[in-house]
Amino acid sequence: DLDPSRPWAQPYFNAISGVGVEELYFNGAGHTDPRRQEMAEKIGQEKPVLVSELVNDAALIDSARRTCRRKDFLCFVRDPFNYDYSRIPPLQDTNERPVHRLEEAANYLYLINYDSFTSVDELVQRLAATTYDLLLIEPFFHDTLLSPAQVHALQRKPNGARRLVIAYVNIGAAEQWRYYWQADWKVGRPSWLKKPYRGYPDEIWVEFWHPEWQAILWGNDSAYIKRVVDAGFDGAYLDNVEAYYFLYHD
């Protein structure tokens, strides 16, 4: 019931390494929800929290970073020109140490839109040249999954130290550009394509508990998660885990 005073959903909490949240303290115009902050801060006492902030005024970027640091949150700040996570911002406070676990990361990059990259080679080269501790990235360049060799190349910072490479996985909404999408699909067909995703016309909220959707994501050799594992990613960032709320609330 979104109540921070309630006990943990312990099996779920035990299964994850951390939690990601968007626009916790800064969401462009500055209208944030204290209840979400309270929940994130409680989680942060037990697990790493990755925060992605949106600021309309470049002068607020440092303020957003400081706010997250005070809570020991990992912070990624984007401006309106990077609303869709398509750019690689310059990194402040480079960490030279190796990173093998989420708790060891001091910063992260969130990049899931590759429209500005002309080839997968350019993408890999530019990502490999960054000094971020954690790369949270889209695992497919257009329709092609990054290869194990490419993922391995990204798992080293320029100084040779290890870093984490995490695959973005949308588990709460189906995306029309994905390899699994069928030409005759639309809202209601199949029945588990349940509701339009407001603001994202190419996505549809799904009944994530339906066996057909779950089979797309995991449990067989062609499943999405299996492909990510086979490519050598260190983990998966599961987006839209709050799908149930959006299925039944406007």
Buried (B, 14 or more C-beta within 10 A) or exposed (E): EEEEEEEEEEEEEEEBBBBBBBBBBBBBEEEBEEEBBEBBBEBBEEEBBBBBBBBEEEEBBEBBBEBBEEBEBBBBBBBEEBEEBBBBBEBEEBBEBBBEEBEBBBBBBBBBEBEEBEEBEEBBEEBBEBBBBBBBBBBBBEEEBBEEEBBEBBBBBEEEBBBBBBBBBBBBBBEBEBEBEEEEBEEEEBEBBBBBBEEEEEBBBBBBEBEEBBBBBBEEEEBBBBBBBEBBBBBBBBBBBEBBEBBEEE
